[in-house]
Amino acid sequence: YDAMMPRVYRTGDSLLSNLLTIDTHIWNAKVLPFLHRYFGVFPQSGEGCFLRRSVVESLGGFPHSLTEDAMMSIEIAEAGGTFGLVDSRVYEQAPTSLRGHFTQRFRWNRGYLTCLWETLRADLPLKRRLGFVFPFLAPLTLIFTIPAWVFFMLYWVSAVVGGPDVVAPWMGTDWY
């Protein structure tokens, strides 16, 4: 393999850290194997990432990017490189505060949007391109989820304040 990655778990003692641990378990147990099995590629995570030196040198070193590990994955795939998963674990300290969590996720999401753009521009077969597009779409799903939650919260608050006469047009008034 030209690029290999172990399971990376972000752990800690707080409730937020425990939620992040669940997130990384799902990523490692379901998402990464799915991407590897069906697309042959996945975005690398810098912790514990194994890269063939000759491949990194042939690509001119690491890219200058906010998420250089994921961007390097695109470049390796574009060069026809192979990816593998190592049956090993790396543990990393998860952010302990809500602010630290949002700072980290904001940085990752900015980097993933850059990687999404580069994936769309890369000279990759469709199958490999899709293997990167799915995880790199995560920031966009977040962007569209927030307005939906705001809409539904405002809708239900207005229904409680306004009474049963405040309903969505598609609901009609015969339900109560």
ZIZI-V723262 format. One record per pair of residues at least 4 apart in sequence whose C-alpha atoms are under 6 Angstrom apart, sorted by sequence separation. I is the first residue (numbers start at 0). J is the second residue. D is the distance in whole Angstrom. If there is no record, write none. Layout:
i:I j:J d:D
i:I j:J d:D
This chain:
i:23 j:27 d:6
i:24 j:28 d:6
i:25 j:29 d:6
i:26 j:30 d:5
i:27 j:31 d:5
i:32 j:36 d:6
i:34 j:38 d:5
i:35 j:39 d:4
i:53 j:57 d:6
i:56 j:60 d:5
i:67 j:71 d:6
i:76 j:80 d:5
i:101 j:105 d:6
i:104 j:108 d:6
i:107 j:111 d:6
i:111 j:115 d:6
i:114 j:118 d:6
i:117 j:121 d:6
i:140 j:144 d:6
i:146 j:150 d:6
i:157 j:161 d:5
i:158 j:162 d:5
i:161 j:165 d:6
i:11 j:16 d:5
i:35 j:40 d:5
i:55 j:60 d:5
i:62 j:67 d:6
i:75 j:80 d:5
i:94 j:99 d:5
i:123 j:128 d:6
i:10 j:16 d:6
i:94 j:100 d:5
i:34 j:41 d:6
i:158 j:165 d:5
i:10 j:20 d:5
i:9 j:20 d:5
i:8 j:23 d:5
i:115 j:135 d:5
i:6 j:27 d:6
i:45 j:68 d:5
i:44 j:68 d:6
i:111 j:135 d:5
i:43 j:68 d:5
i:43 j:69 d:5
i:42 j:69 d:5
i:43 j:72 d:6
i:42 j:72 d:6
i:108 j:138 d:5
i:40 j:82 d:6
i:4 j:48 d:5
i:66 j:110 d:5
i:70 j:114 d:6
i:65 j:110 d:5
i:3 j:49 d:5
i:77 j:123 d:6
i:2 j:49 d:6
i:2 j:50 d:5
i:1 j:50 d:6
i:1 j:51 d:5
i:16 j:93 d:6
i:1 j:80 d:6
i:3 j:82 d:6
i:5 j:84 d:6
i:1 j:81 d:5
i:2 j:82 d:5
i:3 j:83 d:5
i:4 j:84 d:5
i:5 j:85 d:5
i:0 j:81 d:5
i:3 j:84 d:5
i:4 j:85 d:6
i:7 j:88 d:6
i:9 j:90 d:6
i:11 j:92 d:6
i:0 j:82 d:6
i:5 j:87 d:5
i:6 j:88 d:5
i:7 j:89 d:5
i:8 j:90 d:5
i:9 j:91 d:5
i:10 j:92 d:5
i:11 j:93 d:6
i:5 j:88 d:6
i:7 j:90 d:6
i:9 j:92 d:5
i:10 j:93 d:5
i:9 j:93 d:5
i:38 j:126 d:6
i:38 j:127 d:5
i:40 j:130 d:6
i:38 j:130 d:5
i:34 j:130 d:6
